[in-house]
Amino acid sequence: MKYRFYTTSQKAWDGTLSAIKKAKHSIYIEMFIFLDDTKNTHNFVGALEEKARAGLEVVVIVDAYGSYYLKNSVVKELRESGVEFLYFSHWLRRNHRKIIIVDNKIAFLGGVNIKNKIRAWHDLQIRLSGSIVKPIIKSFARSYWRCGGKKSSILRHHKKTLPRKIKSWVIDNWKQTTGVFQLNNYYREKISSAKYSIKLLTPYFIPPRWLIILLIAAVNRGVKVEIIIPKDTDVKSLNRINYLNACRLSAVGVKIYFAKNMNHSKLMVIDDREALIGSQNLDILSFNTNVEAGVFFTQKALVDDLLKIINKWKKLSQELNLKKKIPSIRDRISIFFLRIFYPVI
C-alpha cells in the first residue's frame, strides 16, 4: 500500500485535481460540499466535464444540504457533458463523506471539501493505492446504490465479497442490524482498550455522553488523552460549546490544545500504533446520524508520519490550563447548566 498525506485543503486539491486530469477510465466523487467557486485555480467542474466528454465514466454524488449553493446551471452542464450527477437527500441525515476514486486504483479520503472559503484551512486527506482501494470502491458503490444509481459497472462492487482483513480497513457509518453505527463500535472498542495514549483531532467538539465517559475512564486508568480543536471555527456558534466541553474534560485530566488556525482534520491515534482518518467529527451527528467514512491503519511508517503531523500542529497550538486561566463566572454558570442537560461530570 502506498500513501501520501495532504495537510491543507489547497494541497489536497492539488493532489486530487492532478489525479483527475491523469484519469484514463473512471472518476468517482462523493462529497459533502462540492462548489464551483475554486475554478480560478482548481477547476474541478471543467476537468470532470472534459473527462466525461472523452468517454470516461464520471460519477459525482453530493449531499443536497452541504452542496446547497451549487448552481443548477453547473449541475446541468455536468450532466450534459456526460457526468452522472446524483444528490444524497435525506430529511435529517447528511452524507458527510469526502471520497475521490480514480481508475479504481487511487483513492483520496479525509476531511477536505471543495469550497473556496476553506482553501487555507489545515485539514487532513490521504491518498491511497493498493488493495485498500477495493473496500473504498465497495463503500462508494453502496452510496451510489442508495442514491438510485443504476450502472452495473459500479453496483457490482457493492455486491463483491472482500477478504475480511481488507474489508475491515474501511469503516462506514451505515447502521448495522443491531441498530448501532459501525463508527460508534470502533471508537468504543479502541478507546476502551487503549493502554498508553489517545490522540484526537476534531474541529467541532460536541461528543455524545458515552464518548465523554470513555475518555474519562481512560484518564482514570492512566491513559494520556490529548485533543486538538481549533480556537476559532467557521461555525461561530460552536466556538463557545467547544470551549465549555474542553473545560469540562480538562478539569478531569484530558489535555486540550487550541489550534490558532482553523483545523478541519478528523483523526484518532491509539497508543501511537493504530490510526483512524476520516470524515467524522467528534459530535453527535457524526456518530448517530450522518453517513461517514474512515480508514484505519497499523502500518508503523504511516502512523509515524501521522504522529509527526500531529506534533507539528500541537506545537502551533496553545494548551488549555485551567490553573492559569480560570473560566469566567459566565462560563462556570454555562458549564453548570451544561452538566444538567448533558450529565456526565
LODRENDO-966277 format. One line per field, with one value per residue (C-alpha): residue number from 1; x, y, z; residue in one letter. Coordinates in steps of 0.02 Angstrom, whole numbers. Example, Ala and Ser with C-alpha at 12.3 -4.5 7.8 and 13.67 -1.06 7.14 Angstrom:
REM residues 2
num [1,2]
px [615,684]
py [-225,-53]
pz [390,357]
residuo [a,s]
REM end
This chain:
REM residues 345
num [1,2,3,4,5,6,7,8,9,10,11,12,13,14,15,16,17,18,19,20,21,22,23,24,25,26,27,28,29,30,31,32,33,34,35,36,37,38,39,40,41,42,43,44,45,46,47,48,49,50,51,52,53,54,55,56,57,58,59,60,61,62,63,64,65,66,67,68,69,70,71,72,73,74,75,76,77,78,79,80,81,82,83,84,85,86,87,88,89,90,91,92,93,94,95,96,97,98,99,100,101,102,103,104,105,106,107,108,109,110,111,112,113,114,115,116,117,118,119,120,121,122,123,124,125,126,127,128,129,130,131,132,133,134,135,136,137,138,139,140,141,142,143,144,145,146,147,148,149,150,151,152,153,154,155,156,157,158,159,160,161,162,163,164,165,166,167,168,169,170,171,172,173,174,175,176,177,178,179,180,181,182,183,184,185,186,187,188,189,190,191,192,193,194,195,196,197,198,199,200,201,202,203,204,205,206,207,208,209,210,211,212,213,214,215,216,217,218,219,220,221,222,223,224,225,226,227,228,229,230,231,232,233,234,235,236,237,238,239,240,241,242,243,244,245,246,247,248,249,250,251,252,253,254,255,256,257,258,259,260,261,262,263,264,265,266,267,268,269,270,271,272,273,274,275,276,277,278,279,280,281,282,283,284,285,286,287,288,289,290,291,292,293,294,295,296,297,298,299,300,301,302,303,304,305,306,307,308,309,310,311,312,313,314,315,316,317,318,319,320,321,322,323,324,325,326,327,328,329,330,331,332,333,334,335,336,337,338,339,340,341,342,343,344,345]
px [0,65,5,29,-38,-102,-115,-210,-362,-264,-128,-263,-346,-177,-161,-340,-353,-187,-251,-417,-326,-223,-376,-394,-554,-659,-681,-796,-827,-930,-927,-1020,-980,-947,-948,-877,-801,-624,-618,-495,-357,-436,-567,-641,-801,-706,-591,-737,-831,-677,-652,-836,-834,-680,-783,-729,-856,-878,-997,-1022,-1126,-1152,-1252,-1405,-1384,-1195,-1192,-1349,-1260,-1202,-1288,-1418,-1334,-1171,-1261,-1345,-1177,-1101,-1244,-1244,-1058,-1095,-1064,-1187,-1230,-1329,-1391,-1395,-1553,-1625,-1733,-1618,-1466,-1314,-1186,-1034,-905,-763,-703,-622,-577,-480,-470,-513,-328,-308,-420,-423,-512,-519,-598,-569,-719,-716,-758,-653,-679,-584,-431,-308,-376,-269,-351,-303,-327,-239,-202,-202,-160,-155,-276,-353,-438,-553,-657,-666,-740,-862,-910,-937,-1043,-1157,-1185,-1214,-1346,-1428,-1440,-1527,-1377,-1406,-1239,-1191,-1007,-1019,-1154,-1055,-927,-1064,-1101,-920,-858,-690,-566,-607,-440,-458,-641,-607,-488,-634,-763,-931,-1059,-1207,-1322,-1294,-1426,-1400,-1456,-1283,-1174,-1010,-909,-977,-919,-745,-722,-794,-679,-519,-539,-588,-435,-307,-160,-48,-115,-261,-239,-392,-415,-585,-648,-814,-813,-990,-963,-1103,-1108,-1038,-882,-850,-874,-748,-620,-637,-620,-462,-385,-431,-336,-181,-201,-138,-281,-243,-369,-332,-476,-472,-492,-598,-703,-805,-963,-953,-1097,-997,-841,-916,-980,-807,-731,-854,-834,-645,-652,-755,-633,-478,-542,-530,-357,-382,-251,-337,-245,-324,-258,-229,-283,-438,-401,-535,-444,-534,-421,-384,-221,-219,-58,43,13,-156,-234,-405,-426,-594,-737,-809,-812,-820,-1001,-1170,-1216,-1063,-1091,-1280,-1347,-1229,-1154,-966,-813,-643,-492,-384,-203,-74,72,214,281,110,69,241,214,44,118,243,97,4,159,185,5,19,169,64,-73,-96,-134,-285,-227,-370,-248,-183,-346,-494,-660,-760,-915,-1019,-927,-943,-1130,-1140,-1043,-1162,-1314,-1223,-1198,-1384,-1433,-1276,-1248,-1079,-965]
py [0,171,330,516,645,819,942,1089,1099,1179,1045,912,997,999,812,763,876,810,631,677,753,593,477,351,255,319,454,433,577,578,747,838,1011,1024,1201,1278,1434,1361,1363,1508,1396,1222,1195,1029,1054,1090,940,822,886,863,684,640,706,600,446,412,352,502,494,631,609,764,797,902,1007,1026,1072,1180,1328,1233,1318,1220,1282,1197,1034,1047,1075,925,812,873,832,652,659,558,681,620,701,616,687,634,733,728,633,701,617,692,588,655,519,528,370,374,225,109,119,279,342,503,509,627,790,901,976,1080,1261,1417,1477,1328,1347,1392,1277,1146,980,801,699,539,471,282,150,-39,-166,-40,47,-104,-78,109,69,-50,87,212,83,69,257,252,117,215,367,268,235,103,69,-113,-69,16,-88,-248,-181,-164,-350,-407,-508,-447,-536,-494,-408,-292,-258,-205,-66,46,96,151,234,139,73,-112,-244,-210,-30,37,132,46,202,202,23,63,213,118,-31,66,197,62,-43,99,67,219,361,428,572,655,798,871,1043,1026,951,902,719,601,558,383,453,576,436,326,466,500,313,309,453,366,209,310,338,505,584,733,827,966,1079,1249,1403,1487,1381,1427,1397,1538,1474,1316,1404,1426,1247,1185,1287,1232,1047,1073,1147,1002,872,973,975,785,770,772,882,1006,1106,1252,1270,1451,1419,1328,1143,1034,868,716,580,467,380,242,200,277,113,125,272,317,453,501,623,605,744,711,763,681,698,604,460,446,518,560,445,446,350,320,208,138,83,-8,14,87,206,279,302,379,505,548,575,699,798,795,851,995,1052,1032,1149,1278,1262,1326,1207,1245,1270,1296,1342,1490,1536,1505,1505,1664,1666,1665,1511,1422,1454,1390,1233,1207,1209,1105,971,971,943,845,749,664,754]
pz [0,-49,36,44,167,124,269,194,82,-59,-56,-60,-210,-299,-275,-318,-471,-537,-521,-604,-753,-774,-762,-903,-864,-719,-587,-437,-316,-156,-70,68,-1,-187,-259,-417,-335,-338,-529,-545,-478,-462,-596,-540,-640,-801,-775,-744,-896,-1005,-945,-968,-1146,-1178,-1135,-956,-828,-714,-565,-435,-276,-168,-12,-52,106,107,-79,-72,-152,-305,-452,-550,-709,-657,-623,-793,-879,-791,-841,-1020,-1032,-981,-793,-690,-552,-402,-242,-73,3,170,289,441,378,285,176,260,166,59,-61,-233,-330,-494,-613,-467,-422,-322,-181,-81,86,234,286,134,43,-116,-73,-94,85,156,43,181,316,398,358,328,171,125,-49,-57,-185,-175,-101,18,-129,-152,6,-30,-202,-119,4,-137,-231,-80,-78,-265,-242,-100,-215,-351,-464,-597,-680,-662,-679,-508,-423,-448,-324,-193,-206,-204,-56,6,119,299,331,181,215,394,341,291,421,354,465,396,532,570,604,790,763,809,686,645,685,863,889,827,944,1092,1065,1033,1170,1297,1253,1244,1361,1348,1242,1142,1021,941,819,780,726,819,993,1043,1089,1141,1326,1302,1220,1362,1488,1396,1387,1574,1610,1503,1602,1766,1714,1671,1484,1418,1320,1207,1099,974,924,837,945,812,694,541,642,769,873,909,974,1146,1153,1102,1242,1376,1334,1330,1506,1570,1508,1553,1733,1742,1662,1474,1389,1273,1140,1048,870,821,641,582,581,500,524,594,664,810,858,989,1084,940,848,763,673,603,471,402,383,558,686,873,877,898,714,652,773,769,607,464,335,365,306,383,357,496,490,593,472,575,441,408,593,624,484,554,727,653,580,746,842,721,743,932,933,841,973,1150,1292,1398,1577,1699,1838,1739,1655,1768,1673,1698,1806,1648,1584,1751,1751,1573,1621,1770,1656,1526,1659,1695,1514,1471,1636,1631,1754]
residuo [m,k,y,r,f,y,t,t,s,q,k,a,w,d,g,t,l,s,a,i,k,k,a,k,h,s,i,y,i,e,m,f,i,f,l,d,d,t,k,n,t,h,n,f,v,g,a,l,e,e,k,a,r,a,g,l,e,v,v,v,i,v,d,a,y,g,s,y,y,l,k,n,s,v,v,k,e,l,r,e,s,g,v,e,f,l,y,f,s,h,w,l,r,r,n,h,r,k,i,i,i,v,d,n,k,i,a,f,l,g,g,v,n,i,k,n,k,i,r,a,w,h,d,l,q,i,r,l,s,g,s,i,v,k,p,i,i,k,s,f,a,r,s,y,w,r,c,g,g,k,k,s,s,i,l,r,h,h,k,k,t,l,p,r,k,i,k,s,w,v,i,d,n,w,k,q,t,t,g,v,f,q,l,n,n,y,y,r,e,k,i,s,s,a,k,y,s,i,k,l,l,t,p,y,f,i,p,p,r,w,l,i,i,l,l,i,a,a,v,n,r,g,v,k,v,e,i,i,i,p,k,d,t,d,v,k,s,l,n,r,i,n,y,l,n,a,c,r,l,s,a,v,g,v,k,i,y,f,a,k,n,m,n,h,s,k,l,m,v,i,d,d,r,e,a,l,i,g,s,q,n,l,d,i,l,s,f,n,t,n,v,e,a,g,v,f,f,t,q,k,a,l,v,d,d,l,l,k,i,i,n,k,w,k,k,l,s,q,e,l,n,l,k,k,k,i,p,s,i,r,d,r,i,s,i,f,f,l,r,i,f,y,p,v,i]
REM end
